[in-house]
Amino acid sequence: MVDERMEELTWRIIAGQTVSLIAFALCVIGFASKSDGRLFRLLISANVAFATHFILFESWTAAALTAIIVVRVSLANRFKGSWRMMSALLLVSVIAAALTWQRPLDALPLTAAVLGTVGMFMLHGIAMRFFLAGAALAWTLNNLAIGSIGGTLAEALILATNLVTIVRMSLDGSSTATEPQRKVS
């Protein structure tokens, strides 16, 4: 019985690390882009992988919030500037966190979800990437705490890539997004 549990644990850890590395590759490509639209598209795929990763690590609040992030990324580009949509997603995130809360550590994924939601709905270009960098820092700390090597590396490199892109955009004089932004109230 113990051997079966160890095999399952080993399988889950290996699978979780593998999935997190796939998510990592998608995020780096997205955050290296100066195009907000391309960033959003790649983040959808990466967050599906991250949600799966958290399920494999049995980190339920992180998994639930990451699933909501998939929806958020899809809606943020379409409803940029919408206080209603942002508020609805923040409310859903708080409810999901409350329903899955296991320990104080779950405050990190909630912090990341809030920063990412505000950044994606209300900001663009460099300012948005600063909020997303804060979210990446919270995810990095969460992944360190749950023992996810792949997730930790992915988020730390996402943070670094995001900061490099901020510098690149500053040097190019492109403090705003490269695409026209839609304003929805």
CYANA upper distance limits for C-alpha pairs under 8 A (distance plus 0.5 A):
  1 MET  CA      5 ARG  CA      6.91
  2 VAL  CA      6 MET  CA      6.69
  3 ASP  CA      7 GLU  CA      6.64
  4 GLU  CA      8 GLU  CA      6.73
  5 ARG  CA      9 LEU  CA      6.57
  6 MET  CA     10 THR  CA      6.51
  7 GLU  CA     11 TRP  CA      6.54
  8 GLU  CA     12 ARG  CA      6.54
  9 LEU  CA     13 ILE  CA      6.65
 10 THR  CA     14 ILE  CA      6.63
 11 TRP  CA     15 ALA  CA      6.46
 12 ARG  CA     16 GLY  CA      6.34
 12 ARG  CA     56 LEU  CA      5.96
 12 ARG  CA     57 PHE  CA      7.45
 13 ILE  CA     17 GLN  CA      6.56
 13 ILE  CA     56 LEU  CA      7.57
 13 ILE  CA     57 PHE  CA      7.40
 14 ILE  CA     18 THR  CA      6.61
 15 ALA  CA     19 VAL  CA      6.61
 15 ALA  CA     53 HIS  CA      8.18
 15 ALA  CA     56 LEU  CA      7.70
 16 GLY  CA     20 SER  CA      6.63
 16 GLY  CA     52 THR  CA      8.01
 16 GLY  CA     53 HIS  CA      5.13
 16 GLY  CA     54 PHE  CA      7.81
 16 GLY  CA     56 LEU  CA      5.88
 16 GLY  CA     57 PHE  CA      7.00
 16 GLY  CA    148 SER  CA      8.27
 16 GLY  CA    150 GLY  CA      8.40
 17 GLN  CA     21 LEU  CA      6.85
 17 GLN  CA     53 HIS  CA      7.73
 17 GLN  CA    148 SER  CA      7.20
 17 GLN  CA    149 ILE  CA      7.20
 17 GLN  CA    150 GLY  CA      5.34
 17 GLN  CA    151 GLY  CA      7.41
 18 THR  CA     22 ILE  CA      7.09
 18 THR  CA    150 GLY  CA      7.69
 19 VAL  CA     23 ALA  CA      6.87
 19 VAL  CA     49 ALA  CA      6.37
 19 VAL  CA     50 PHE  CA      7.64
 19 VAL  CA     52 THR  CA      7.75
 19 VAL  CA     53 HIS  CA      6.27
 20 SER  CA     24 PHE  CA      6.55
 20 SER  CA     49 ALA  CA      7.07
 20 SER  CA     50 PHE  CA      6.46
 20 SER  CA     53 HIS  CA      6.33
 20 SER  CA    150 GLY  CA      5.84
 20 SER  CA    151 GLY  CA      5.67
 20 SER  CA    154 ALA  CA      7.44
 21 LEU  CA     25 ALA  CA      6.86
 21 LEU  CA    150 GLY  CA      6.11
 21 LEU  CA    151 GLY  CA      7.62
 21 LEU  CA    154 ALA  CA      7.08
 22 ILE  CA     26 LEU  CA      7.07
 22 ILE  CA     46 ALA  CA      7.93
 22 ILE  CA     49 ALA  CA      7.54
 23 ALA  CA     27 CYS  CA      6.70
 23 ALA  CA     45 SER  CA      7.98
 23 ALA  CA     46 ALA  CA      4.82
 23 ALA  CA     47 ASN  CA      7.39
 23 ALA  CA     49 ALA  CA      5.86
 23 ALA  CA     50 PHE  CA      6.58
 23 ALA  CA    154 ALA  CA      7.89
 24 PHE  CA     28 VAL  CA      6.70
 24 PHE  CA     46 ALA  CA      7.64
 24 PHE  CA    151 GLY  CA      8.08
 24 PHE  CA    153 LEU  CA      8.40
 24 PHE  CA    154 ALA  CA      5.00
 24 PHE  CA    155 GLU  CA      7.71
 24 PHE  CA    157 LEU  CA      8.38
 24 PHE  CA    158 ILE  CA      7.83
 25 ALA  CA     29 ILE  CA      6.89
 25 ALA  CA    154 ALA  CA      8.33
 26 LEU  CA     30 GLY  CA      6.76
 26 LEU  CA     42 LEU  CA      6.40
 26 LEU  CA     43 LEU  CA      7.58
 26 LEU  CA     45 SER  CA      7.71
 26 LEU  CA     46 ALA  CA      5.99
 27 CYS  CA     31 PHE  CA      6.46
 27 CYS  CA     39 LEU  CA      8.48
 27 CYS  CA     42 LEU  CA      7.05
 27 CYS  CA     43 LEU  CA      6.61
 27 CYS  CA     46 ALA  CA      6.58
 27 CYS  CA    154 ALA  CA      8.50
 27 CYS  CA    158 ILE  CA      6.86
 28 VAL  CA     32 ALA  CA      6.43
 28 VAL  CA    157 LEU  CA      7.78
 28 VAL  CA    158 ILE  CA      6.22
 28 VAL  CA    161 THR  CA      6.93
 29 ILE  CA     33 SER  CA      7.12
 29 ILE  CA     39 LEU  CA      8.47
 29 ILE  CA     42 LEU  CA      8.10
 30 GLY  CA     38 ARG  CA      6.82
 30 GLY  CA     39 LEU  CA      4.76
 30 GLY  CA     40 PHE  CA      7.95
 30 GLY  CA     41 ARG  CA      8.38
 30 GLY  CA     42 LEU  CA      5.93
 30 GLY  CA     43 LEU  CA      7.26
 31 PHE  CA     39 LEU  CA      6.43
 31 PHE  CA    158 ILE  CA      7.47
 31 PHE  CA    161 THR  CA      6.69
 31 PHE  CA    162 ASN  CA      5.96
 31 PHE  CA    165 THR  CA      7.49
 32 ALA  CA    161 THR  CA      6.67
 32 ALA  CA    162 ASN  CA      7.37
 32 ALA  CA    164 VAL  CA      8.46
 32 ALA  CA    165 THR  CA      6.39
 33 SER  CA     38 ARG  CA      7.42
 33 SER  CA     39 LEU  CA      6.90
 33 SER  CA    165 THR  CA      8.01
 34 LYS  CA     39 LEU  CA      8.40
 34 LYS  CA    125 GLY  CA      8.44
 34 LYS  CA    165 THR  CA      7.60
 34 LYS  CA    169 MET  CA      7.70
 34 LYS  CA    177 ALA  CA      7.73
 34 LYS  CA    178 THR  CA      7.25
 35 SER  CA     39 LEU  CA      6.76
 35 SER  CA    177 ALA  CA      7.06
 35 SER  CA    178 THR  CA      6.17
 35 SER  CA    179 GLU  CA      7.39
 36 ASP  CA     40 PHE  CA      6.66
 36 ASP  CA    124 HIS  CA      8.05
 36 ASP  CA    125 GLY  CA      7.59
 36 ASP  CA    177 ALA  CA      6.63
 36 ASP  CA    178 THR  CA      7.65
 36 ASP  CA    179 GLU  CA      7.72
 37 GLY  CA     41 ARG  CA      6.86
 37 GLY  CA     77 ASN  CA      7.61
 37 GLY  CA    179 GLU  CA      8.15
 38 ARG  CA     42 LEU  CA      6.77
 39 LEU  CA     43 LEU  CA      6.61
 40 PHE  CA     44 ILE  CA      6.98
 40 PHE  CA     73 VAL  CA      6.40
 40 PHE  CA     74 SER  CA      7.75
 40 PHE  CA     77 ASN  CA      7.66
 41 ARG  CA     45 SER  CA      7.67
 41 ARG  CA     73 VAL  CA      8.32
 41 ARG  CA     74 SER  CA      8.23
 42 LEU  CA     46 ALA  CA      6.75
 43 LEU  CA     47 ASN  CA      6.40
 43 LEU  CA     70 VAL  CA      8.14
 43 LEU  CA     73 VAL  CA      7.46
 44 ILE  CA     48 VAL  CA      6.98
 44 ILE  CA     69 ILE  CA      8.46
 44 ILE  CA     70 VAL  CA      5.67
 44 ILE  CA     71 VAL  CA      8.44
 44 ILE  CA     73 VAL  CA      6.66
 44 ILE  CA     74 SER  CA      7.41
 45 SER  CA     49 ALA  CA      7.09
 45 SER  CA     70 VAL  CA      8.38
 46 ALA  CA     50 PHE  CA      6.70
 47 ASN  CA     51 ALA  CA      6.46
 47 ASN  CA     66 THR  CA      6.63
 47 ASN  CA     67 ALA  CA      7.64
 47 ASN  CA     69 ILE  CA      7.45
 47 ASN  CA     70 VAL  CA      6.32
 48 VAL  CA     52 THR  CA      6.88
 48 VAL  CA     66 THR  CA      8.02
 48 VAL  CA     67 ALA  CA      7.29
 48 VAL  CA     70 VAL  CA      7.10
 49 ALA  CA     53 HIS  CA      6.65
 50 PHE  CA     54 PHE  CA      6.73
 50 PHE  CA     63 ALA  CA      8.07
 50 PHE  CA     66 THR  CA      7.35
 50 PHE  CA    151 GLY  CA      8.46
 51 ALA  CA     55 ILE  CA      6.79
 51 ALA  CA     62 ALA  CA      7.83
 51 ALA  CA     63 ALA  CA      5.11
 51 ALA  CA     64 ALA  CA      7.76
 51 ALA  CA     66 THR  CA      5.73
 51 ALA  CA     67 ALA  CA      6.35
 52 THR  CA     56 LEU  CA      6.80
 52 THR  CA     63 ALA  CA      7.59
 53 HIS  CA     57 PHE  CA      6.89
 53 HIS  CA     63 ALA  CA      8.28
 54 PHE  CA     58 GLU  CA      6.48
 54 PHE  CA     59 SER  CA      5.64
 54 PHE  CA     60 TRP  CA      7.33
 54 PHE  CA     62 ALA  CA      6.68
 54 PHE  CA     63 ALA  CA      5.45
 55 ILE  CA     59 SER  CA      6.52
 55 ILE  CA     60 TRP  CA      6.90
 55 ILE  CA     63 ALA  CA      6.26
 57 PHE  CA    146 ILE  CA      8.08
 57 PHE  CA    148 SER  CA      8.34
 59 SER  CA     63 ALA  CA      6.69
 59 SER  CA    146 ILE  CA      8.26
 60 TRP  CA     64 ALA  CA      6.57
 60 TRP  CA    100 THR  CA      6.41
 60 TRP  CA    101 TRP  CA      8.12
 60 TRP  CA    102 GLN  CA      8.43
 61 THR  CA     65 LEU  CA      6.57
 61 THR  CA     96 ALA  CA      7.66
 61 THR  CA     97 ALA  CA      5.95
 61 THR  CA    100 THR  CA      5.54
 61 THR  CA    101 TRP  CA      6.34
 61 THR  CA    102 GLN  CA      8.06
 61 THR  CA    106 ASP  CA      6.69
 61 THR  CA    109 PRO  CA      7.64
 62 ALA  CA     66 THR  CA      6.44
 62 ALA  CA    106 ASP  CA      7.57
 62 ALA  CA    109 PRO  CA      5.90
 62 ALA  CA    110 LEU  CA      8.30
 63 ALA  CA     67 ALA  CA      6.72
 64 ALA  CA     68 ILE  CA      6.93
 64 ALA  CA     96 ALA  CA      6.90
 64 ALA  CA     97 ALA  CA      7.94
 64 ALA  CA    100 THR  CA      8.16
 65 LEU  CA     69 ILE  CA      6.64
 65 LEU  CA     93 SER  CA      6.59
 65 LEU  CA     96 ALA  CA      7.32
 65 LEU  CA     97 ALA  CA      7.55
 65 LEU  CA    109 PRO  CA      7.47
 65 LEU  CA    110 LEU  CA      7.67
 65 LEU  CA    113 ALA  CA      7.14
 66 THR  CA     70 VAL  CA      6.98
 66 THR  CA    113 ALA  CA      8.30
 67 ALA  CA     71 VAL  CA      7.46
 68 ILE  CA     72 ARG  CA      6.64
 68 ILE  CA     89 LEU  CA      8.22
 68 ILE  CA     92 VAL  CA      8.46
 68 ILE  CA     93 SER  CA      7.44
 69 ILE  CA     73 VAL  CA      6.47
 69 ILE  CA    113 ALA  CA      7.56
 69 ILE  CA    117 THR  CA      8.42
 70 VAL  CA     74 SER  CA      6.93
 71 VAL  CA     75 LEU  CA      6.73
 72 ARG  CA     76 ALA  CA      6.22
 72 ARG  CA     89 LEU  CA      7.46
 72 ARG  CA    117 THR  CA      7.42
 73 VAL  CA     77 ASN  CA      7.40
 73 VAL  CA    120 MET  CA      7.97
 74 SER  CA     78 ARG  CA      7.75
 75 LEU  CA     79 PHE  CA      6.31
 75 LEU  CA     80 LYS  CA      8.46
 76 ALA  CA     80 LYS  CA      5.81
 76 ALA  CA    120 MET  CA      6.24
 76 ALA  CA    121 PHE  CA      5.74
 77 ASN  CA    120 MET  CA      8.15
 77 ASN  CA    121 PHE  CA      8.11
 78 ARG  CA    182 ARG  CA      8.10
 79 PHE  CA     85 MET  CA      7.64
 79 PHE  CA    121 PHE  CA      7.62
 79 PHE  CA    182 ARG  CA      7.90
 79 PHE  CA    183 LYS  CA      7.82
 79 PHE  CA    184 VAL  CA      6.29
 80 LYS  CA    120 MET  CA      7.85
 80 LYS  CA    121 PHE  CA      5.39
 80 LYS  CA    122 MET  CA      7.02
 80 LYS  CA    181 GLN  CA      7.75
 80 LYS  CA    182 ARG  CA      6.47
 80 LYS  CA    183 LYS  CA      6.28
 80 LYS  CA    184 VAL  CA      6.66
 81 GLY  CA    121 PHE  CA      5.72
 81 GLY  CA    122 MET  CA      5.39
 81 GLY  CA    123 LEU  CA      8.15
 81 GLY  CA    182 ARG  CA      8.09
 81 GLY  CA    183 LYS  CA      5.83
 81 GLY  CA    184 VAL  CA      5.96
 81 GLY  CA    185 SER  CA      6.92
 82 SER  CA     86 MET  CA      6.68
 82 SER  CA    121 PHE  CA      7.05
 82 SER  CA    122 MET  CA      7.96
 82 SER  CA    183 LYS  CA      7.83
 82 SER  CA    184 VAL  CA      5.62
 82 SER  CA    185 SER  CA      5.32
 83 TRP  CA     87 SER  CA      6.38
 83 TRP  CA    121 PHE  CA      8.20
 83 TRP  CA    122 MET  CA      8.35
 83 TRP  CA    185 SER  CA      7.09
 84 ARG  CA     88 ALA  CA      6.58
 84 ARG  CA    185 SER  CA      8.03
 85 MET  CA     89 LEU  CA      6.75
 86 MET  CA     90 LEU  CA      6.66
 86 MET  CA    117 THR  CA      7.04
 86 MET  CA    118 VAL  CA      7.36
 86 MET  CA    121 PHE  CA      6.66
 87 SER  CA     91 LEU  CA      6.60
 88 ALA  CA     92 VAL  CA      6.70
 89 LEU  CA     93 SER  CA      6.53
 89 LEU  CA    117 THR  CA      8.00
 90 LEU  CA     94 VAL  CA      6.74
 90 LEU  CA    113 ALA  CA      8.42
 90 LEU  CA    114 VAL  CA      6.99
 90 LEU  CA    117 THR  CA      7.58
 91 LEU  CA     95 ILE  CA      6.73
 92 VAL  CA     96 ALA  CA      6.55
 93 SER  CA     97 ALA  CA      6.57
 93 SER  CA    110 LEU  CA      7.80
 93 SER  CA    113 ALA  CA      7.72
 93 SER  CA    114 VAL  CA      8.46
 94 VAL  CA     98 ALA  CA      6.62
 94 VAL  CA    110 LEU  CA      7.82
 95 ILE  CA     99 LEU  CA      6.69
 96 ALA  CA    100 THR  CA      6.72
 97 ALA  CA    101 TRP  CA      5.98
 97 ALA  CA    106 ASP  CA      8.07
 97 ALA  CA    110 LEU  CA      7.27
101 TRP  CA    106 ASP  CA      6.75
102 GLN  CA    106 ASP  CA      7.34
105 LEU  CA    142 ASN  CA      7.43
105 LEU  CA    145 ALA  CA      8.21
106 ASP  CA    110 LEU  CA      7.10
106 ASP  CA    142 ASN  CA      8.35
107 ALA  CA    111 THR  CA      6.51
108 LEU  CA    112 ALA  CA      6.70
108 LEU  CA    138 ALA  CA      5.78
108 LEU  CA    139 TRP  CA      7.11
108 LEU  CA    141 LEU  CA      7.78
108 LEU  CA    142 ASN  CA      6.36
109 PRO  CA    113 ALA  CA      6.57
109 PRO  CA    138 ALA  CA      7.13
109 PRO  CA    139 TRP  CA      6.66
109 PRO  CA    142 ASN  CA      7.34
110 LEU  CA    114 VAL  CA      6.71
111 THR  CA    115 LEU  CA      6.71
111 THR  CA    135 ALA  CA      7.47
111 THR  CA    138 ALA  CA      7.19
112 ALA  CA    116 GLY  CA      6.50
112 ALA  CA    134 GLY  CA      7.57
112 ALA  CA    135 ALA  CA      4.47
112 ALA  CA    136 ALA  CA      7.39
112 ALA  CA    137 LEU  CA      8.39
112 ALA  CA    138 ALA  CA      5.94
112 ALA  CA    139 TRP  CA      6.84
113 ALA  CA    117 THR  CA      6.46
113 ALA  CA    135 ALA  CA      7.40
114 VAL  CA    118 VAL  CA      6.68
114 VAL  CA    135 ALA  CA      8.49
115 LEU  CA    119 GLY  CA      6.48
115 LEU  CA    131 PHE  CA      6.09
115 LEU  CA    132 LEU  CA      7.16
115 LEU  CA    134 GLY  CA      7.26
115 LEU  CA    135 ALA  CA      6.09
116 GLY  CA    120 MET  CA      6.45
116 GLY  CA    131 PHE  CA      6.70
116 GLY  CA    132 LEU  CA      5.83
116 GLY  CA    135 ALA  CA      6.32
117 THR  CA    121 PHE  CA      6.62
118 VAL  CA    122 MET  CA      6.18
118 VAL  CA    123 LEU  CA      7.86
118 VAL  CA    131 PHE  CA      8.21
119 GLY  CA    123 LEU  CA      5.58
119 GLY  CA    124 HIS  CA      7.83
119 GLY  CA    127 ALA  CA      7.94
119 GLY  CA    128 MET  CA      5.18
119 GLY  CA    129 ARG  CA      7.91
119 GLY  CA    130 PHE  CA      8.47
119 GLY  CA    131 PHE  CA      5.72
119 GLY  CA    132 LEU  CA      7.00
120 MET  CA    124 HIS  CA      7.45
120 MET  CA    128 MET  CA      6.65
122 MET  CA    128 MET  CA      8.36
123 LEU  CA    127 ALA  CA      6.43
123 LEU  CA    128 MET  CA      5.24
124 HIS  CA    128 MET  CA      5.10
124 HIS  CA    129 ARG  CA      7.94
124 HIS  CA    176 THR  CA      6.51
124 HIS  CA    177 ALA  CA      6.24
125 GLY  CA    129 ARG  CA      6.86
125 GLY  CA    174 SER  CA      8.14
125 GLY  CA    175 SER  CA      6.26
125 GLY  CA    176 THR  CA      4.65
125 GLY  CA    177 ALA  CA      4.70
125 GLY  CA    178 THR  CA      8.20
126 ILE  CA    130 PHE  CA      6.79
126 ILE  CA    166 ILE  CA      6.01
126 ILE  CA    169 MET  CA      7.55
126 ILE  CA    170 SER  CA      8.24
126 ILE  CA    175 SER  CA      5.90
126 ILE  CA    176 THR  CA      6.76
126 ILE  CA    177 ALA  CA      8.19
127 ALA  CA    131 PHE  CA      7.16
127 ALA  CA    175 SER  CA      8.35
128 MET  CA    132 LEU  CA      6.75
129 ARG  CA    133 ALA  CA      6.43
129 ARG  CA    162 ASN  CA      6.89
129 ARG  CA    163 LEU  CA      8.19
129 ARG  CA    166 ILE  CA      7.34
130 PHE  CA    134 GLY  CA      6.90
130 PHE  CA    162 ASN  CA      8.40
130 PHE  CA    163 LEU  CA      8.12
130 PHE  CA    166 ILE  CA      8.25
131 PHE  CA    135 ALA  CA      6.85
132 LEU  CA    136 ALA  CA      6.62
132 LEU  CA    162 ASN  CA      8.30
133 ALA  CA    137 LEU  CA      6.74
133 ALA  CA    158 ILE  CA      8.31
133 ALA  CA    159 LEU  CA      5.70
133 ALA  CA    162 ASN  CA      6.76
133 ALA  CA    163 LEU  CA      7.56
134 GLY  CA    138 ALA  CA      6.92
134 GLY  CA    159 LEU  CA      8.47
135 ALA  CA    139 TRP  CA      6.75
136 ALA  CA    140 THR  CA      6.50
136 ALA  CA    155 GLU  CA      5.99
136 ALA  CA    156 ALA  CA      7.55
136 ALA  CA    158 ILE  CA      7.20
136 ALA  CA    159 LEU  CA      5.96
137 LEU  CA    141 LEU  CA      6.82
137 LEU  CA    155 GLU  CA      7.62
137 LEU  CA    156 ALA  CA      7.56
137 LEU  CA    159 LEU  CA      7.09
138 ALA  CA    142 ASN  CA      6.73
139 TRP  CA    143 ASN  CA      6.55
139 TRP  CA    152 THR  CA      8.21
139 TRP  CA    155 GLU  CA      6.84
140 THR  CA    144 LEU  CA      6.68
140 THR  CA    151 GLY  CA      7.77
140 THR  CA    152 THR  CA      5.53
140 THR  CA    153 LEU  CA      8.21
140 THR  CA    155 GLU  CA      5.61
140 THR  CA    156 ALA  CA      6.34
141 LEU  CA    145 ALA  CA      6.74
141 LEU  CA    152 THR  CA      7.98
142 ASN  CA    146 ILE  CA      6.86
143 ASN  CA    147 GLY  CA      6.58
143 ASN  CA    148 SER  CA      5.63
143 ASN  CA    149 ILE  CA      7.82
143 ASN  CA    151 GLY  CA      6.13
143 ASN  CA    152 THR  CA      5.47
144 LEU  CA    148 SER  CA      6.58
144 LEU  CA    149 ILE  CA      7.65
144 LEU  CA    152 THR  CA      6.18
148 SER  CA    152 THR  CA      6.42
149 ILE  CA    153 LEU  CA      6.64
150 GLY  CA    154 ALA  CA      6.47
151 GLY  CA    155 GLU  CA      6.60
152 THR  CA    156 ALA  CA      6.51
153 LEU  CA    157 LEU  CA      6.49
154 ALA  CA    158 ILE  CA      6.51
155 GLU  CA    159 LEU  CA      6.52
156 ALA  CA    160 ALA  CA      6.77
157 LEU  CA    161 THR  CA      6.39
158 ILE  CA    162 ASN  CA      6.39
159 LEU  CA    163 LEU  CA      6.73
160 ALA  CA    164 VAL  CA      6.70
161 THR  CA    165 THR  CA      6.63
162 ASN  CA    166 ILE  CA      6.76
163 LEU  CA    167 VAL  CA      6.89
164 VAL  CA    168 ARG  CA      6.66
165 THR  CA    169 MET  CA      6.51
166 ILE  CA    170 SER  CA      6.62
167 VAL  CA    171 LEU  CA      6.64
168 ARG  CA    172 ASP  CA      6.64
169 MET  CA    173 GLY  CA      6.57
169 MET  CA    174 SER  CA      5.48
169 MET  CA    175 SER  CA      6.53
170 SER  CA    174 SER  CA      6.47
170 SER  CA    175 SER  CA      6.39
174 SER  CA    178 THR  CA      7.82
177 ALA  CA    181 GLN  CA      8.23
